Structures are given as C-alpha cells and as structure tokens.
Amino acid sequence: MTEAGPRRHLAEKIAGEIVLSDDPGATLRKWRTDFSIAQTDLAAELDVSPSVISDYESGRRESPGIAVVRRVVRGLLDIDERRGGDRIRQYARVLSAGFESDIVQDLREYPTTLPLGRFYEAVGAEEVVPGTAAKIAGHTVIDSIEVITRLSSGEFDRLYGQSTNRALVFTNVTRGESPLVALRVMAHTPSALVLHGLKRGDLWEHAEALARVEGCSLALCDRPLADVLDALENLP
C-alpha cells in the first residue's frame, strides 16, 4: 500500500462518518479528540475562530456541508502528518490486518521483544495478576463491545497478529466480565490482558481467578485512551 493509501482511506472513513451521522458535530468531536487535536489548533489550521469549531461540535451551528467536512478532514490529517503521522500509521496497521478501526484501534508487532513491565509503565497500567511471560512481542488495542458483538470466533485469532505473545488491551470496559470470558473461549491465550478505563474497585470479582487459571498477566489502566495510543506509538 502506498503512503497515500492509508491517508486516503482514513479521510474517506472520517468524512463518511461525519456526513452520515445523526449527530455530525459529536462525530467531528470524536475524531478530533481521537487525533488529540485541540479545538484551537484545528481552528488555526482552518483559519477560523475556535468558536466556529465549538459551534459545529455542539450543534449550535448548522451541520457542516461537504466542503467544510473536506477541510476539517484535511486539517486533521495534515496536523497529524506534521506531528509524525502516528494516527495515520495506526490506522494503516489496523487496515492491513483486515479490521475496521472502530473494532481494533491499534495493532503492532515490535522489532524486538519488550519487557512486559516496560509496556505497563509506558501506558500507566497496574498489574493485578502476574503471568508467565516476562516479555511481549506486540500489542492489540480492541474495543471490547465491538469485538465481541461483531467478530466471529474464527476472526478472534487475527487479533493476535503475528504472535500470541502480546498484550491485548480492551477498551470500553465496565467491569471486565466480557474480556475475561472471551479469554476462556479463545483458542489461544495472550501473554497479557489490559482492561482500560477500570480502577481496582471496579474489577469483576472473578477476573483475577480466571486470569490465574490461564496464566495470563492481568492489568488495569485508566489513562485517557488518546494518551495510551500515543505511548504505544512511541514504544520501540
């Protein structure tokens, strides 16, 4: 795939979601925050007042037309490219693995194995159950609701990329039941399971026991997802 390919596909996806959304402003806001771009930065890129962006996102201004959406999408992608293209690269990796970006938010193989403790430190995760693996070879960031409701059992294996020796990070988690139950029925067990958005007191009471049975490290992380994705992009 050429360098322009992922950008073009991502531009089409963002524009399509905004135009077809029942709440275009909220969808625009979702993508802007996914890119970790402030309203003021996007406004400067488009040469408009920050209040214009705020009005679109809040619904105070009439839904943006195609021309405005095109400018917004181009602005998001141009800013990302100047920052190093992290979000475009993440989308390209997910696309090449055959997933939609609302199911798998990032999938990556490392050039060399990485100590699991360093991975946890990078994303701000707290290990609650130790596993058997000291190092991992990659990670996959998954929306727990989307993956469970939309993927077949056969498609689950593709979440592992090139190796099961990886960390699976489940986002959109409330207590952790679904990821842990999925772990039990998967044909293969990952080295580590990270539940994003949870604190220790919110964890399902059976989660730790199930992780021990599988020999899988279990960790919790409650940093903003955009910060987690940024940290993962900066791993080796």
C-alpha contacts under 8 A as a table, 3 or more apart, distances in Angstrom:
res1	aa1	res2	aa2	distance
1	M	5	G	5.88
1	M	6	P	7.62
2	T	5	G	5.13
2	T	6	P	7.63
3	E	6	P	6.53
3	E	7	R	7.37
4	A	7	R	5.36
4	A	8	R	6.04
5	G	8	R	5.21
5	G	9	H	6.19
6	P	9	H	5.15
6	P	10	L	5.94
6	P	88	I	6.52
6	P	89	R	7.55
6	P	91	Y	6.94
6	P	92	A	5.17
6	P	95	L	7.94
7	R	10	L	5.12
7	R	11	A	5.97
7	R	77	L	7.38
7	R	88	I	6.18
8	R	11	A	5.08
8	R	12	E	6.23
9	H	12	E	5.20
9	H	13	K	6.22
10	L	13	K	5.01
10	L	14	I	6.15
10	L	88	I	7.37
10	L	91	Y	7.16
11	A	14	I	5.29
11	A	15	A	6.05
11	A	73	V	6.14
11	A	74	R	7.39
11	A	77	L	7.69
12	E	15	A	5.24
12	E	16	G	5.89
13	K	16	G	5.19
13	K	17	E	6.15
14	I	17	E	5.26
14	I	18	I	6.28
14	I	31	W	7.30
14	I	73	V	6.89
15	A	18	I	5.25
15	A	19	V	6.10
15	A	69	V	6.27
15	A	70	R	6.92
15	A	73	V	6.62
16	G	19	V	5.27
16	G	20	L	5.96
17	E	20	L	5.36
17	E	21	S	5.72
17	E	24	P	7.92
17	E	27	T	7.03
18	I	21	S	5.29
18	I	23	D	7.90
18	I	24	P	4.89
18	I	25	G	7.59
18	I	27	T	5.56
18	I	28	L	6.07
18	I	69	V	7.47
19	V	24	P	6.39
19	V	65	G	7.85
19	V	66	I	7.44
19	V	69	V	7.67
20	L	24	P	7.47
21	S	24	P	5.09
21	S	27	T	6.86
23	D	26	A	5.50
23	D	27	T	6.44
23	D	59	G	7.94
24	P	27	T	5.05
24	P	28	L	6.05
24	P	57	E	7.50
24	P	63	S	6.38
24	P	64	P	7.64
25	G	28	L	5.05
25	G	29	R	6.18
25	G	56	Y	5.28
25	G	57	E	3.74
25	G	58	S	5.97
25	G	59	G	5.80
25	G	63	S	6.95
26	A	29	R	5.00
26	A	30	K	6.13
26	A	57	E	5.52
26	A	58	S	7.02
27	T	30	K	4.95
27	T	31	W	6.41
27	T	57	E	7.89
28	L	31	W	5.37
28	L	32	R	6.21
28	L	57	E	6.37
29	R	32	R	5.07
29	R	33	T	6.10
29	R	57	E	5.68
30	K	33	T	5.36
30	K	34	D	6.05
31	W	34	D	4.86
31	W	35	F	6.24
32	R	35	F	5.23
32	R	36	S	6.38
32	R	37	I	5.58
32	R	38	A	7.40
32	R	39	Q	7.90
32	R	76	L	7.01
33	T	36	S	4.70
33	T	37	I	5.90
33	T	38	A	7.39
33	T	226	A	7.60
34	D	37	I	7.78
34	D	226	A	6.09
35	F	76	L	7.28
35	F	80	D	7.20
35	F	87	R	6.53
35	F	226	A	7.40
36	S	226	A	6.33
37	I	41	D	6.40
37	I	42	L	6.66
37	I	76	L	7.63
38	A	41	D	5.20
38	A	42	L	6.39
39	Q	42	L	5.23
39	Q	43	A	6.00
39	Q	50	P	5.94
39	Q	53	I	6.36
39	Q	54	S	7.11
40	T	43	A	5.04
40	T	44	A	6.12
40	T	49	S	7.88
40	T	50	P	5.20
41	D	44	A	5.13
41	D	45	E	6.24
42	L	45	E	5.02
42	L	46	L	6.28
42	L	50	P	7.87
42	L	53	I	7.80
42	L	72	V	7.78
42	L	75	G	6.65
42	L	76	L	6.99
43	A	46	L	5.13
43	A	47	D	5.83
43	A	48	V	5.08
43	A	49	S	5.78
43	A	50	P	5.09
43	A	52	V	7.62
43	A	53	I	6.48
44	A	47	D	4.84
44	A	48	V	6.29
44	A	49	S	7.46
44	A	50	P	7.72
45	E	48	V	7.93
45	E	75	G	6.03
45	E	79	I	7.78
46	L	71	R	7.09
46	L	72	V	7.26
46	L	75	G	6.59
48	V	52	V	6.63
49	S	52	V	5.43
49	S	53	I	7.32
50	P	53	I	5.36
50	P	54	S	6.30
51	S	54	S	4.83
51	S	55	D	5.88
52	V	55	D	5.11
52	V	56	Y	6.30
52	V	61	R	7.88
53	I	56	Y	5.24
53	I	57	E	6.22
54	S	57	E	5.20
54	S	58	S	6.05
55	D	58	S	5.23
55	D	59	G	5.95
55	D	60	R	4.84
55	D	61	R	5.10
56	Y	59	G	5.27
56	Y	60	R	6.29
56	Y	61	R	5.10
56	Y	62	E	6.98
56	Y	63	S	6.60
56	Y	64	P	7.01
57	E	60	R	7.78
58	S	61	R	7.67
59	G	62	E	6.67
59	G	63	S	7.04
64	P	67	A	7.85
64	P	68	V	5.61
64	P	69	V	6.19
65	G	68	V	5.40
65	G	69	V	6.19
66	I	69	V	5.07
66	I	70	R	6.04
67	A	70	R	5.15
67	A	71	R	6.40
68	V	71	R	5.13
68	V	72	V	6.16
69	V	72	V	5.04
69	V	73	V	6.07
70	R	73	V	5.28
70	R	74	R	6.11
71	R	74	R	5.14
71	R	75	G	5.98
72	V	75	G	4.99
72	V	76	L	6.22
73	V	76	L	5.19
73	V	77	L	6.28
74	R	77	L	5.24
74	R	78	D	5.95
75	G	78	D	5.12
75	G	79	I	6.13
76	L	79	I	5.36
76	L	80	D	6.23
77	L	80	D	4.99
77	L	81	E	6.12
77	L	88	I	7.61
78	D	81	E	5.13
78	D	82	R	6.31
79	I	82	R	5.20
79	I	83	R	6.31
80	D	83	R	5.06
80	D	84	G	6.38
80	D	85	G	4.91
80	D	86	D	6.79
80	D	87	R	6.73
80	D	88	I	7.39
81	E	84	G	5.08
81	E	85	G	4.09
81	E	86	D	7.63
81	E	88	I	7.75
82	R	85	G	6.81
83	R	86	D	7.48
85	G	88	I	5.32
85	G	89	R	6.13
86	D	89	R	5.26
86	D	90	Q	6.21
86	D	230	D	7.56
86	D	233	E	6.54
87	R	90	Q	5.04
87	R	91	Y	6.23
88	I	91	Y	5.18
88	I	92	A	6.18
89	R	92	A	4.94
89	R	93	R	6.27
90	Q	93	R	5.28
90	Q	94	V	6.39
90	Q	105	Q	7.33
90	Q	106	D	5.44
90	Q	107	L	7.23
91	Y	94	V	5.15
91	Y	95	L	5.98
91	Y	101	S	6.46
91	Y	105	Q	7.37
91	Y	106	D	7.02
92	A	95	L	5.03
92	A	96	S	6.05
93	R	96	S	5.20
93	R	97	A	6.39
93	R	106	D	6.96
93	R	107	L	6.07
93	R	108	R	6.90
94	V	97	A	5.19
94	V	98	G	6.65
94	V	99	F	5.70
94	V	100	E	6.94
94	V	101	S	6.34
94	V	104	V	6.41
94	V	105	Q	6.93
94	V	106	D	5.88
94	V	107	L	5.80
95	L	98	G	5.24
95	L	99	F	5.57
95	L	100	E	6.54
95	L	101	S	7.30
96	S	99	F	7.61
97	A	107	L	7.96
97	A	158	R	7.53
97	A	161	G	7.36
99	F	103	I	6.76
99	F	104	V	6.31
100	E	103	I	5.51
100	E	104	V	6.35
101	S	104	V	5.08
101	S	105	Q	5.13
101	S	106	D	7.70
102	D	105	Q	6.28
102	D	143	D	7.00
102	D	146	E	7.32
103	I	142	I	5.89
103	I	143	D	5.33
103	I	144	S	7.98
103	I	146	E	5.35
103	I	147	V	5.64
104	V	107	L	7.14
104	V	140	T	7.17
104	V	141	V	5.78
104	V	142	I	4.55
104	V	143	D	6.35
104	V	147	V	7.77
105	Q	140	T	7.64
105	Q	141	V	5.27
105	Q	142	I	5.86
105	Q	143	D	7.30
106	D	139	H	7.79
106	D	140	T	5.60
106	D	141	V	5.00
106	D	142	I	7.42
106	D	229	L	7.69
107	L	138	G	7.67
107	L	139	H	5.84
107	L	140	T	4.32
107	L	141	V	6.37
107	L	159	L	7.89
107	L	161	G	7.24
108	R	138	G	5.48
108	R	139	H	5.56
108	R	140	T	6.52
108	R	161	G	7.60
109	E	137	A	6.08
109	E	138	G	4.28
109	E	139	H	6.79
109	E	161	G	7.46
109	E	162	Q	7.21
110	Y	113	T	6.38
110	Y	114	L	7.57
110	Y	137	A	5.46
110	Y	138	G	5.25
110	Y	236	P	6.57
111	P	137	A	7.86
111	P	236	P	7.14
112	T	137	A	6.70
112	T	236	P	7.93
113	T	135	K	5.92
113	T	136	I	5.39
113	T	137	A	4.60
113	T	138	G	7.68
114	L	118	R	7.05
114	L	119	F	7.12
114	L	135	K	5.18
114	L	136	I	5.33
114	L	137	A	6.31
115	P	118	R	5.33
115	P	119	F	6.63
115	P	134	A	5.92
115	P	135	K	4.18
115	P	136	I	6.39
116	L	119	F	5.03
116	L	120	Y	6.30
116	L	133	A	7.73
116	L	134	A	5.68
116	L	135	K	4.87
116	L	136	I	5.97
117	G	120	Y	5.10
117	G	121	E	6.11
117	G	134	A	7.77
118	R	121	E	4.98
118	R	122	A	6.10
119	F	122	A	5.17
119	F	123	V	6.50
119	F	235	L	7.97
120	Y	123	V	5.42
120	Y	124	G	5.76
120	Y	125	A	4.75
120	Y	126	E	6.85
120	Y	127	E	7.63
120	Y	219	A	7.97
121	E	124	G	5.06
121	E	125	A	6.33
122	A	125	A	7.86
122	A	228	V	7.96
122	A	231	A	5.87
122	A	232	L	7.25
122	A	235	L	7.84
123	V	221	C	7.31
123	V	223	R	7.54
123	V	227	D	7.76
123	V	228	V	5.18
123	V	231	A	5.96
123	V	232	L	7.07
124	G	221	C	6.08
124	G	222	D	7.75
124	G	223	R	6.77
124	G	228	V	7.90
125	A	194	V	7.51
125	A	219	A	5.94
125	A	220	L	5.27
125	A	221	C	4.34
125	A	222	D	7.56
126	E	219	A	5.18
126	E	220	L	5.21
126	E	221	C	6.40
127	E	130	P	6.68
127	E	217	S	7.12
127	E	218	L	5.82
127	E	219	A	3.99
127	E	220	L	6.47
128	V	208	E	7.42
128	V	217	S	7.75
128	V	218	L	5.74
128	V	219	A	5.38
128	V	220	L	7.31
129	V	208	E	6.28
129	V	211	A	7.00
129	V	212	R	6.90
129	V	216	C	7.70
129	V	217	S	5.36
129	V	218	L	4.94
129	V	219	A	6.89
130	P	212	R	7.88
130	P	215	G	7.91
130	P	216	C	7.06
130	P	217	S	4.59
130	P	218	L	6.64
131	G	134	A	7.87
131	G	191	S	6.98
131	G	192	A	7.14
131	G	212	R	7.36
131	G	215	G	5.09
131	G	216	C	4.48
131	G	217	S	3.81
131	G	218	L	7.37
132	T	191	S	7.37
132	T	215	G	5.85
132	T	216	C	6.66
132	T	217	S	7.22
133	A	136	I	7.26
133	A	165	N	7.91
133	A	191	S	5.87
133	A	216	C	7.95
133	A	217	S	7.81
135	K	165	N	7.89
136	I	139	H	7.97
136	I	165	N	5.23
136	I	166	R	4.87
136	I	167	A	6.94
136	I	191	S	6.93
137	A	163	S	7.04
137	A	165	N	5.65
137	A	166	R	5.39
138	G	163	S	7.50
138	G	165	N	7.03
138	G	166	R	4.67
138	G	167	A	6.57
139	H	160	Y	7.91
139	H	166	R	5.06
139	H	167	A	4.63
139	H	168	L	5.83
139	H	169	V	7.39
140	T	159	L	6.65
140	T	160	Y	7.09
140	T	161	G	7.97
140	T	166	R	7.55
140	T	167	A	6.42
140	T	168	L	5.00
140	T	169	V	6.07
141	V	168	L	6.05
141	V	169	V	4.59
141	V	170	F	6.07
141	V	171	T	7.24
142	I	147	V	6.85
142	I	168	L	7.21
142	I	169	V	5.95
142	I	170	F	4.90
142	I	171	T	5.97
143	D	146	E	5.46
143	D	147	V	6.03
143	D	170	F	5.74
143	D	171	T	4.82
143	D	172	N	5.80
144	S	147	V	5.41
144	S	148	I	6.17
144	S	170	F	5.36
144	S	171	T	5.72
144	S	172	N	5.82
144	S	173	V	6.41
144	S	178	S	7.40
144	S	179	P	6.73
145	I	148	I	5.43
145	I	149	T	6.09
145	I	172	N	6.77
145	I	173	V	7.88
146	E	149	T	5.32
146	E	150	R	5.70
146	E	151	L	7.78
147	V	150	R	5.43
147	V	151	L	5.40
148	I	151	L	6.02
148	I	178	S	7.80
148	I	182	A	7.93
151	L	154	G	7.93
151	L	155	E	5.79
151	L	156	F	6.63
152	S	155	E	5.20
152	S	156	F	6.63
153	S	156	F	5.31
153	S	157	D	7.67
153	S	186	M	7.59
154	G	157	D	6.22
154	G	158	R	7.97
155	E	158	R	5.51
155	E	159	L	7.41
156	F	159	L	5.55
156	F	160	Y	7.88
156	F	186	M	7.26
157	D	160	Y	5.80
157	D	161	G	7.90
157	D	186	M	7.71
157	D	187	A	7.53
157	D	188	H	7.54
158	R	161	G	5.60
160	Y	163	S	5.58
160	Y	164	T	5.21
160	Y	166	R	7.18
160	Y	190	P	7.71
161	G	164	T	7.56
163	S	166	R	6.66
164	T	188	H	6.96
164	T	189	T	6.69
164	T	190	P	5.00
164	T	191	S	6.84
165	N	190	P	5.75
165	N	191	S	5.13
166	R	190	P	5.74
166	R	191	S	5.42
166	R	192	A	6.39
167	A	190	P	6.36
167	A	191	S	6.03
167	A	192	A	4.48
167	A	193	L	5.64
167	A	194	V	6.98
168	L	190	P	6.83
168	L	192	A	6.27
168	L	193	L	5.00
168	L	194	V	6.14
169	V	193	L	6.00
169	V	194	V	4.56
169	V	195	L	6.03
169	V	196	H	6.73
170	F	173	V	6.78
170	F	179	P	7.09
170	F	193	L	7.56
170	F	194	V	6.12
170	F	195	L	5.14
170	F	196	H	5.87
171	T	195	L	6.47
171	T	196	H	4.89
171	T	197	G	6.85
172	N	196	H	7.04
172	N	197	G	7.06
173	V	176	G	5.87
173	V	195	L	6.62
173	V	196	H	6.45
173	V	197	G	6.42
173	V	198	L	7.14
174	T	197	G	7.59
174	T	198	L	6.99
174	T	202	D	7.60
175	R	198	L	7.07
175	R	202	D	5.73
175	R	203	L	4.89
175	R	204	W	5.00
176	G	179	P	5.73
176	G	180	L	6.31
176	G	195	L	6.75
176	G	203	L	6.24
176	G	204	W	5.72
176	G	207	A	6.86
177	E	180	L	5.40
177	E	181	V	6.06
177	E	204	W	6.14
177	E	207	A	6.93
178	S	181	V	5.15
178	S	182	A	5.97
179	P	182	A	4.99
179	P	183	L	6.05
180	L	183	L	4.91
180	L	184	R	6.51
180	L	207	A	6.27
180	L	210	L	6.80
180	L	211	A	7.30
181	V	184	R	5.16
181	V	185	V	6.69
182	A	185	V	5.28
182	A	186	M	6.07
183	L	186	M	5.34
183	L	189	T	6.58
184	R	210	L	7.74
184	R	214	E	7.57
186	M	189	T	6.73
189	T	214	E	7.05
189	T	216	C	7.21
190	P	193	L	6.96
190	P	216	C	6.68
191	S	215	G	7.94
191	S	216	C	5.38
191	S	217	S	6.33
192	A	216	C	5.38
192	A	217	S	4.50
192	A	218	L	5.95
192	A	219	A	7.67
193	L	216	C	6.89
193	L	217	S	6.10
193	L	218	L	4.98
193	L	219	A	6.33
194	V	218	L	5.93
194	V	219	A	4.74
194	V	220	L	5.55
194	V	221	C	6.91
195	L	198	L	6.44
195	L	218	L	7.81
195	L	219	A	6.35
195	L	220	L	4.98
195	L	221	C	6.24
196	H	220	L	6.01
196	H	221	C	4.77
196	H	222	D	5.65
196	H	223	R	7.73
196	H	225	L	7.90
197	G	220	L	7.47
197	G	221	C	5.85
197	G	222	D	4.21
197	G	223	R	7.04
197	G	224	P	7.92
198	L	202	D	6.07
198	L	203	L	6.76
198	L	220	L	5.97
198	L	221	C	6.21
198	L	222	D	5.62
199	K	202	D	5.47
199	K	203	L	6.81
199	K	220	L	6.58
199	K	221	C	7.27
199	K	222	D	6.70
200	R	203	L	5.51
200	R	220	L	7.24
203	L	207	A	7.01
204	W	207	A	5.40
205	E	208	E	7.22
206	H	209	A	5.49
206	H	210	L	6.34
207	A	210	L	5.32
207	A	211	A	6.25
208	E	211	A	5.16
208	E	212	R	6.28
208	E	218	L	7.28
209	A	212	R	5.17
209	A	213	V	6.33
210	L	213	V	5.11
210	L	214	E	6.43
211	A	214	E	5.19
211	A	215	G	6.10
211	A	216	C	5.25
211	A	217	S	6.73
211	A	218	L	6.35
212	R	215	G	4.95
212	R	216	C	6.34
212	R	217	S	7.79
213	V	216	C	7.85
223	R	227	D	6.66
223	R	228	V	6.61
224	P	227	D	5.38
224	P	228	V	6.50
225	L	228	V	4.96
225	L	229	L	6.20
226	A	229	L	5.17
226	A	230	D	6.19
227	D	230	D	5.04
227	D	231	A	6.17
228	V	231	A	5.09
228	V	232	L	6.21
229	L	232	L	5.06
229	L	233	E	6.21
230	D	233	E	5.19
230	D	234	N	6.56
231	A	234	N	5.27
231	A	235	L	6.69
232	L	235	L	5.29
